[in-house]
Amino acid sequence: MTEYLFVYGTLRRADSHPMADWLGGVSVHLGPAKMAGRLYLLGNYPGMLAADGEDQWVQGELYQLPNAETAWPRLDAYEACKPDDPSRSLFVRAQGEAVTPDGRSFAAWAYFYNKEVSEEQRIADGDYAG
């Protein structure tokens, strides 16, 4: 079953992380997209939280996962996501709406940060690459 994944941090194409390369090999890159949310810098990587107001967007990229069922275990492990035990997960995988620059909307999975943050860590423009 084909599913969509919205990425906003170390899994973006321009990142030099090996997992970004791996994702590129098992998916179809659809291009830039945004998702309602708030972005925080958590050291060497960002974390997204759900939006809590108007006009809060996280910038990223949209991927199509033709074989999502085989990709999820590796992606979940990378994101320290434990689908069977969300309370012990660093990130949780949940669906949101990814919007492309031409206005198309996709129901896409994204990894949301599952711990506390401080507003001092906020990336105001919602773009980790910026």
Backbone as CSV, one residue per row, in Angstrom:
resi,resn,N_x,N_y,N_z,CA_x,CA_y,CA_z,C_x,C_y,C_z
1,MET,0.840,-1.182,0.000,0.000,0.000,0.000,0.890,1.252,0.000
2,THR,0.605,2.180,-0.877,1.381,3.411,-0.968,0.949,4.386,0.122
3,GLU,1.945,4.934,0.807,1.687,5.943,1.818,2.652,7.099,1.585
4,TYR,2.405,8.208,2.292,3.227,9.400,2.145,3.899,9.735,3.469
5,LEU,5.111,10.273,3.367,5.892,10.662,4.533,6.361,12.096,4.365
6,PHE,6.106,12.922,5.377,6.597,14.287,5.416,7.819,14.303,6.322
7,VAL,8.942,14.819,5.798,10.172,14.921,6.591,10.598,16.378,6.671
8,TYR,11.241,16.743,7.779,11.574,18.148,8.000,12.977,18.353,8.562
9,GLY,13.714,17.289,8.781,15.018,17.424,9.429,16.103,16.639,8.723
10,THR,16.689,15.709,9.445,17.848,14.972,8.944,17.514,13.996,7.823
11,LEU,16.244,13.796,7.532,15.861,12.913,6.421,15.645,13.675,5.110
12,ARG,15.792,14.988,5.128,15.652,15.768,3.886,16.814,15.463,2.946
13,ARG,16.554,15.586,1.670,17.535,15.234,0.632,18.879,15.923,0.795
14,ALA,18.890,17.186,1.167,20.130,17.951,1.251,20.978,17.563,2.461
15,ASP,20.396,16.828,3.406,21.153,16.435,4.592,22.124,15.320,4.219
16,SER,23.266,15.309,4.849,24.284,14.299,4.520,24.137,13.025,5.340
17,HIS,23.060,12.907,6.094,22.877,11.722,6.925,22.621,10.477,6.054
18,PRO,23.235,9.347,6.396,23.017,8.117,5.618,21.545,7.696,5.523
19,MET,20.746,8.025,6.532,19.325,7.658,6.458,18.593,8.471,5.395
20,ALA,19.053,9.685,5.119,18.455,10.470,4.039,18.725,9.784,2.706
21,ASP,19.934,9.259,2.542,20.265,8.514,1.322,19.419,7.250,1.226
22,TRP,19.296,6.541,2.328,18.490,5.314,2.344,17.044,5.623,1.948
23,LEU,16.469,6.681,2.549,15.088,7.053,2.235,14.939,7.344,0.748
24,GLY,15.913,8.036,0.172,15.859,8.331,-1.253,15.832,7.083,-2.117
25,GLY,16.419,6.003,-1.620,16.451,4.755,-2.383,15.203,3.905,-2.272
26,VAL,14.373,4.139,-1.260,13.185,3.301,-1.058,11.886,4.084,-1.269
27,SER,12.011,5.311,-1.782,10.832,6.163,-1.901,10.888,6.977,-3.188
28,VAL,9.835,7.720,-3.405,9.773,8.661,-4.518,9.689,10.056,-3.915
29,HIS,10.670,10.883,-4.223,10.688,12.255,-3.708,9.691,13.085,-4.512
30,LEU,8.697,13.664,-3.829,7.672,14.451,-4.515,7.952,15.946,-4.469
31,GLY,8.920,16.359,-3.642,9.294,17.763,-3.603,8.971,18.437,-2.295
32,PRO,9.096,19.771,-2.288,8.861,20.524,-1.059,7.393,20.479,-0.640
33,ALA,7.214,20.598,0.672,5.868,20.619,1.240,5.951,21.289,2.607
34,LYS,4.795,21.574,3.148,4.732,22.104,4.506,3.614,21.386,5.241
35,MET,3.720,21.408,6.588,2.712,20.780,7.436,2.488,21.704,8.632
36,ALA,1.252,21.838,9.052,0.959,22.662,10.217,1.712,22.112,11.418
37,GLY,2.442,22.990,12.103,3.184,22.565,13.274,4.154,23.631,13.738
38,ARG,4.890,23.293,14.797,5.920,24.161,15.369,7.211,23.357,15.405
39,LEU,8.315,23.990,15.061,9.595,23.286,14.949,10.560,23.774,16.028
40,TYR,11.292,22.824,16.616,12.229,23.118,17.693,13.581,22.484,17.399
41,LEU,14.649,23.164,17.765,15.998,22.640,17.622,16.348,21.878,18.886
42,LEU,16.674,20.601,18.719,16.913,19.704,19.852,18.357,19.212,19.851
43,GLY,19.279,20.095,19.643,20.686,19.702,19.559,21.064,19.506,18.107
44,ASN,21.330,18.271,17.708,21.751,17.963,16.335,20.596,17.670,15.388
45,TYR,19.382,17.810,15.839,18.224,17.496,15.001,17.029,18.323,15.474
46,PRO,16.021,18.445,14.613,14.816,19.184,15.011,13.703,18.232,15.454
47,GLY,12.708,18.811,16.079,11.509,18.070,16.434,10.289,18.928,16.182
48,MET,9.269,18.318,15.643,8.034,19.024,15.326,6.973,18.697,16.373
49,LEU,6.243,19.720,16.768,5.055,19.562,17.602,3.857,20.037,16.793
50,ALA,2.687,19.591,17.178,1.472,20.035,16.492,1.317,21.544,16.634
51,ALA,0.697,22.159,15.651,0.409,23.589,15.714,-0.549,23.851,16.866
52,ASP,-0.369,24.997,17.516,-1.305,25.385,18.573,-1.931,26.747,18.271
53,GLY,-1.816,27.158,17.016,-2.390,28.426,16.590,-2.415,28.512,15.077
54,GLU,-2.842,29.649,14.583,-2.918,29.888,13.145,-1.535,30.134,12.556
55,ASP,-1.391,29.863,11.283,-0.182,30.191,10.528,1.107,29.662,11.143
56,GLN,1.078,28.453,11.633,2.278,27.791,12.136,2.578,26.634,11.184
57,TRP,3.697,26.750,10.471,4.040,25.762,9.454,5.470,25.265,9.640
58,VAL,5.644,23.987,9.382,6.970,23.385,9.332,7.255,23.098,7.865
59,GLN,8.419,23.527,7.398,8.823,23.318,6.011,9.585,22.005,5.898
60,GLY,9.342,21.291,4.823,10.029,20.020,4.631,9.849,19.490,3.232
61,GLU,9.827,18.176,3.132,9.697,17.490,1.850,8.705,16.347,1.983
62,LEU,8.100,16.018,0.869,7.119,14.947,0.821,7.667,13.790,0.014
63,TYR,7.521,12.592,0.566,7.940,11.365,-0.104,6.763,10.418,-0.231
64,GLN,6.770,9.675,-1.309,5.816,8.591,-1.487,6.554,7.306,-1.141
65,LEU,5.949,6.479,-0.287,6.554,5.214,0.121,5.774,4.067,-0.520
66,PRO,6.244,3.550,-1.665,5.512,2.472,-2.339,5.420,1.194,-1.505
67,ASN,6.417,0.933,-0.674,6.429,-0.263,0.181,6.560,0.155,1.636
68,ALA,5.597,0.942,2.085,5.662,1.520,3.426,5.792,0.463,4.510
69,GLU,5.102,-0.645,4.366,5.122,-1.661,5.426,6.527,-2.196,5.692
70,THR,7.387,-2.182,4.676,8.764,-2.622,4.895,9.669,-1.465,5.327
71,ALA,9.278,-0.228,5.047,10.084,0.937,5.421,9.847,1.376,6.863
72,TRP,8.624,1.213,7.379,8.304,1.726,8.713,9.217,1.197,9.809
73,PRO,9.536,-0.085,9.862,10.394,-0.548,10.963,11.749,0.173,11.017
74,ARG,12.370,0.393,9.874,13.668,1.079,9.876,13.506,2.558,10.217
75,LEU,12.482,3.200,9.668,12.232,4.605,9.987,11.882,4.781,11.465
76,ASP,11.033,3.905,11.987,10.664,3.982,13.404,11.893,3.809,14.300
77,ALA,12.757,2.877,13.956,13.967,2.667,14.752,14.846,3.919,14.717
78,TYR,15.006,4.514,13.547,15.810,5.721,13.411,15.257,6.857,14.267
79,GLU,13.945,6.979,14.304,13.283,8.072,15.032,13.001,7.727,16.499
80,ALA,13.487,6.575,16.981,13.236,6.125,18.357,11.738,6.128,18.649
81,CYS,10.988,5.646,17.666,9.528,5.560,17.751,9.154,4.112,18.050
82,LYS,8.416,3.923,19.116,7.961,2.595,19.511,6.438,2.564,19.364
83,PRO,5.933,2.154,18.198,4.486,2.199,17.969,3.671,1.443,19.016
84,ASP,4.253,0.396,19.600,3.528,-0.376,20.612,3.629,0.237,22.006
85,ASP,4.475,1.251,22.175,4.674,1.878,23.485,5.002,3.361,23.316
86,PRO,4.021,4.166,22.876,4.274,5.585,22.601,4.839,6.352,23.789
87,SER,4.515,5.962,25.007,5.007,6.701,26.175,6.529,6.620,26.294
88,ARG,7.143,5.620,25.701,8.599,5.470,25.737,9.259,5.910,24.440
89,SER,8.508,6.538,23.557,9.021,6.966,22.262,9.555,8.384,22.324
90,LEU,10.681,8.608,21.655,11.201,9.961,21.512,10.350,10.736,20.502
91,PHE,9.964,10.048,19.439,9.070,10.597,18.424,7.911,9.626,18.248
92,VAL,6.751,10.152,17.907,5.605,9.316,17.555,5.235,9.600,16.105
93,ARG,4.862,8.557,15.412,4.446,8.703,14.013,2.944,8.920,13.986
94,ALA,2.538,10.019,13.360,1.117,10.351,13.268,0.855,11.004,11.918
95,GLN,-0.394,10.964,11.500,-0.743,11.571,10.218,-1.104,13.031,10.370
96,GLY,-0.751,13.781,9.340,-1.106,15.182,9.226,-1.369,15.478,7.760
97,GLU,-1.581,16.730,7.463,-1.843,17.145,6.084,-0.628,17.889,5.545
98,ALA,0.009,17.303,4.549,1.139,17.949,3.878,0.608,18.705,2.670
99,VAL,1.065,19.940,2.513,0.596,20.791,1.424,1.793,21.166,0.550
100,THR,1.667,20.919,-0.749,2.736,21.235,-1.689,2.598,22.688,-2.162
101,PRO,3.659,23.264,-2.740,3.592,24.662,-3.178,2.456,24.967,-4.161
102,ASP,2.024,23.959,-4.921,0.927,24.195,-5.870,-0.451,24.005,-5.232
103,GLY,-0.474,23.791,-3.904,-1.739,23.718,-3.186,-2.329,22.338,-3.027
104,ARG,-1.677,21.320,-3.593,-2.193,19.957,-3.403,-1.973,19.520,-1.963
105,SER,-2.898,18.709,-1.470,-2.867,18.257,-0.085,-2.777,16.731,-0.039
106,PHE,-1.944,16.220,0.855,-1.737,14.782,1.002,-1.857,14.401,2.472
107,ALA,-2.569,13.320,2.760,-2.539,12.743,4.105,-1.183,12.057,4.226
108,ALA,-0.327,12.574,5.080,1.043,12.080,5.174,1.412,11.802,6.622
109,TRP,2.235,10.802,6.804,2.791,10.512,8.116,3.937,11.465,8.392
110,ALA,4.139,11.774,9.651,5.273,12.587,10.085,5.644,12.120,11.487
111,TYR,6.868,12.411,11.868,7.334,12.078,13.215,7.258,13.328,14.076
112,PHE,6.437,13.263,15.116,6.236,14.364,16.050,7.030,14.089,17.319
113,TYR,7.705,15.129,17.805,8.500,15.003,19.021,7.582,14.717,20.201
114,ASN,8.019,13.836,21.086,7.164,13.325,22.151,7.673,13.690,23.552
115,LYS,8.515,14.715,23.646,9.051,15.130,24.947,8.821,16.628,25.129
116,GLU,9.258,17.144,26.249,9.100,18.567,26.550,10.105,19.398,25.763
117,VAL,9.705,20.617,25.427,10.588,21.575,24.760,10.464,22.911,25.475
118,SER,11.401,23.783,25.201,11.303,25.144,25.713,11.173,26.075,24.510
119,GLU,10.479,27.163,24.692,10.262,28.094,23.581,11.565,28.686,23.070
120,GLU,12.607,28.696,23.889,13.912,29.189,23.434,14.480,28.305,22.315
121,GLN,14.017,27.078,22.215,14.497,26.145,21.196,13.737,26.284,19.875
122,ARG,12.732,27.105,19.837,11.852,27.205,18.672,12.582,27.758,17.458
123,ILE,12.359,27.143,16.307,12.847,27.632,15.017,11.681,28.435,14.432
124,ALA,11.767,29.741,14.524,10.646,30.619,14.235,10.088,30.465,12.828
125,ASP,10.956,30.284,11.836,10.460,30.192,10.463,10.037,28.774,10.072
126,GLY,10.179,27.809,10.991,9.726,26.447,10.730,10.573,25.687,9.731
127,ASP,11.792,26.147,9.463,12.621,25.503,8.448,13.994,25.154,9.029
128,TYR,14.229,23.875,9.273,15.499,23.405,9.816,16.648,23.653,8.841
129,ALA,16.367,23.607,7.555,17.397,23.797,6.540,17.731,25.273,6.346
130,GLY,16.878,26.159,6.822,17.046,27.583,6.587,17.994,28.166,7.513
